[in-house]
Amino acid sequence: MEQELAELMRAALGGEDVAYAAFLRQVSGLIRSFVRRKLGAGGPAEPEDVLQEVLLALHLKRHTWRASEPILPWVYAIARYKVVDAYRRRGQRVVVDIDDLSDVLAAPEQETASERDIERALSSLPAGQRAVVTSISLEGRSIGETANRLTMKETAVRVALHRGLAAIAAKFGRT
Amino acid sequence: MKTEDLIRALASDGTVKAPSPERTCARAILLAVPLAAAVFLVILRPRPDFMESLDSLRFLSKFLVTLTLFATMAYATMHLARPTGRASAWSFVLTPVLVVLVAAMEWLVLPPGTRLPAMLGHNALICMTAIPVIGLLPLGVFIMALRQCAPTAPALAGTIAGLMAGGLAATFYASHCTDDSPLFVALWYSLAVGVLAIVGGLAGRWFVRW
């Protein structure tokens, strides 16, 4: 798992979007079960919301992974930070024990649609960024198709997408 | 939004790449040093006998302490800027040990009646004012740099950045101040740097969260 994920991320940093999507999907499985266990029933936040927040953080902070070091400790450090953050926002303190990570496996848990935090963050974006992010995420268009439909240049679409995602991450859970 | 939709968006956003934390911190230092120098030269000057003072051990000991603080805190900041980063204990221990050691030597060398005057000095107020003022802009630069990284302990990272800004500011201030006794440094420099550390910790808490 460690080896495979590190390989995928190295390829992703080299510009391979397919490898990156595969990395994010695999990591989602790990993080989902980690987050569910840490939040428990009646926890401070919806696990799927926290998972999405972790994915955004992994994405926006991927330059803080050193390609020569193992990737799972980096992934879990960010996941733990976001779980602690979720508790902090609810005014509860939690200590996440590193030892708990040793038995984390990609449990085949079902994904649930989250209609909460990310939707709210998305709806608060400026219209242009919202149109681009919606087109690529919810409507499943590529960068090129989105550029055509919105009559924008591809570079402008890329910039709007990046800024939109960064703004969503910044707003996540702050409302 | 389903997580799969989010992943599609993330995977499409592959082009923008931020520099590594080390590079970001190095750039911040390259910006912070001239900023500190500029503020220092606006409010103060190196003392007139700066060159002659360079053969005074007491004078030089000030720079040994301030530069050690700056270097160790820069090192710790670079480590804490990564989610997996840990700051090694010795980087926090080194400067205090040095300060105490040099101050203890001074204590032994000075005749009993002169120790307290040497510690209180003549420039306590300006020291307590100038170091935070000189360090404030550099601290701002370091906080901005940390925002681009991913410290999982933002308040701690901000505190360390404050100590680093303090080490930088104190280095410039030391070239102005005529109180060279390590006893003065141990007391007033520590307090002045502590102000920046507290400001840094609060800034880390408020602005570095990601």
Interface residues (C-beta under 8 A of the other chain):
Chain A: A12 L13 G15 D17 V18 Y20 A21 L24 R25 S28 E48 L51 Q52 L55 L56 A57 H59 L60 K61 H63 T64 R66 E69 P73 W74 A77 I78 R80 Y81 D85 E111 A113 S114 E115 I118 E119 L122 V133 I136 S137 L138 G140 S142 I143 R158 L161 H162 L165 A169
Chain B: M1 K2 T3 E4 D5 L6 I7 R8 A9 L10 A11 S12 D13 G14 T15 V16 K17 A18 P19 S20 P21 A81 R82 P83 T84 C149 A150 T152 R209 W210
